Amino acid sequence: MSFGTNPEAAAEVTRAVKAVTTKPVIIKLSPNVTDIVSIAKACEEAGADGISLINTMLGMRINLRTRKPIIANKMGGFSGPAIFPVAVRMVYQVANAVSIPVVGMGGVSSAEDVIEMMLAGATAVEVGAANLVNPYVCRDIVRDLPRVMEKYGINNLKEIIGGAK
Ligand SMILES: Cc1cc2nc3c(=O)[nH]c(=O)nc-3n(C[C@H](O)[C@H](O)[C@H](O)COP(=O)(O)O)c2cc1C
C-alpha cells in the first residue's frame, strides 16, 4: 500500500523492477484506492507486462467481550468471498483501460466465480483465501469448470475474456 496508492510511485517501482530483469513483470495492485484505473495505466506506461488485482482490502473487527480489535495490528488485509464484487468491478475497470493481460483475484472460490472474473476481463484467475477453507478448492474448480461452462454455453474460456459489456 505504500506505493500502490499513488500512480507516480507505482510507476517508479515498475520502472525500477523492469530495469533489473528480463522476466515478465506483473504488477499487483491494492484495491484501497479511489482511482484504480489511473494506477493501472501508470504501471502499463512504465513497462508492466501484466496487472494482477486485487490485493486485500483494509478491514477491522472488534471482539465484543474484550472490546479490543481482533487482530494485533488493529486492522489488516481482508480477503475471501466478501471482497468478490469489489474485485470483479476493479478487474472490469482495469481490463477496459489497459492493453496488457489482467490476472483477476479476490474472493474466487468456485468455477462460477472464475467465469465471472474472466467475463470481467481476466485472462487468468488466482485463488487465495479459499485454499485455507478447502485445500482442494483449485482441484474442485478445475473439475467443475467443464460442467459450468456447458451450463452457460461456453466452448472455450478464451472466448469469454472481457465478454461483459
Ligand atoms: C494468508 C494470506 C496471505 C497473503 N499474503 C500475500 C502476500 O504476501 N503478498 C500479496 O501480494 N498478497 C498476499 N495476499 C493477498 C492475496 O494474494 C489476494 O490478493 C487476496 O487475498 C484476495 O484474493 P483471495 O480473496 O482469493 O484471497 C495474502 C492473502 C492471504 C489470505
The ligand as a Tripos MOL2 file, in Angstrom:
@<TRIPOS>MOLECULE
LIG
   31    33     1     0     0
SMALL
NO_CHARGES

@<TRIPOS>ATOM
      1 C1         -2.9500  -15.6980    4.2330 C.3       1 LIG1
      2 C2         -2.7800  -14.7180    3.1020 C.ar      1 LIG1
      3 C3         -1.5230  -14.2230    2.8260 C.ar      1 LIG1
      4 C4         -1.3290  -13.3160    1.7790 C.ar      1 LIG1
      5 N1         -0.0730  -12.8400    1.5020 N.ar      1 LIG1
      6 C5          0.1250  -12.0060    0.4550 C.ar      1 LIG1
      7 C6          1.4350  -11.5610    0.1040 C.ar      1 LIG1
      8 O1          2.4130  -11.8990    0.7450 O.2       1 LIG1
      9 N2          1.5700  -10.7300   -0.9610 N.ar      1 LIG1
     10 C7          0.4870  -10.3270   -1.7060 C.ar      1 LIG1
     11 O2          0.6520   -9.5800   -2.6750 O.2       1 LIG1
     12 N3         -0.7560  -10.7400   -1.3900 N.ar      1 LIG1
     13 C8         -0.9600  -11.5660   -0.3490 C.ar      1 LIG1
     14 N4         -2.2300  -11.9860   -0.0320 N.ar      1 LIG1
     15 C9         -3.3610  -11.4760   -0.8220 C.3       1 LIG1
     16 C10        -3.8340  -12.4870   -1.8460 C.3       1 LIG1
     17 O3         -2.7990  -12.8250   -2.7530 O.3       1 LIG1
     18 C11        -5.0310  -11.9540   -2.6440 C.3       1 LIG1
     19 O4         -4.6380  -10.8380   -3.4330 O.3       1 LIG1
     20 C12        -6.1700  -11.5080   -1.7540 C.3       1 LIG1
     21 O5         -6.2400  -12.2850   -0.5760 O.3       1 LIG1
     22 C13        -7.5050  -11.5800   -2.4850 C.3       1 LIG1
     23 O6         -7.7470  -12.8780   -3.0130 O.3       1 LIG1
     24 P1         -8.4740  -14.0460   -2.1790 P.3       1 LIG1
     25 O7         -9.7600  -13.4780   -1.6470 O.co2     1 LIG1
     26 O8         -8.6550  -15.1580   -3.1740 O.co2     1 LIG1
     27 O9         -7.5340  -14.4420   -1.0690 O.co2     1 LIG1
     28 C14        -2.4430  -12.8860    1.0030 C.ar      1 LIG1
     29 C15        -3.7080  -13.4050    1.3060 C.ar      1 LIG1
     30 C16        -3.8920  -14.2880    2.3400 C.ar      1 LIG1
     31 C17        -5.2990  -14.8010    2.6430 C.3       1 LIG1
@<TRIPOS>BOND
     1     1     2 1
     2     2     3 ar
     3     2    30 ar
     4     3     4 ar
     5     4     5 ar
     6     4    28 ar
     7     5     6 ar
     8     6     7 ar
     9     6    13 1
    10     7     8 2
    11     7     9 ar
    12     9    10 ar
    13    10    11 2
    14    10    12 ar
    15    12    13 ar
    16    13    14 ar
    17    14    15 1
    18    14    28 ar
    19    15    16 1
    20    16    17 1
    21    16    18 1
    22    18    19 1
    23    18    20 1
    24    20    21 1
    25    20    22 1
    26    22    23 1
    27    23    24 1
    28    24    25 2
    29    24    26 1
    30    24    27 1
    31    28    29 ar
    32    29    30 ar
    33    30    31 1
@<TRIPOS>SUBSTRUCTURE
     1 LIG1         1 GROUP 0 **** ****
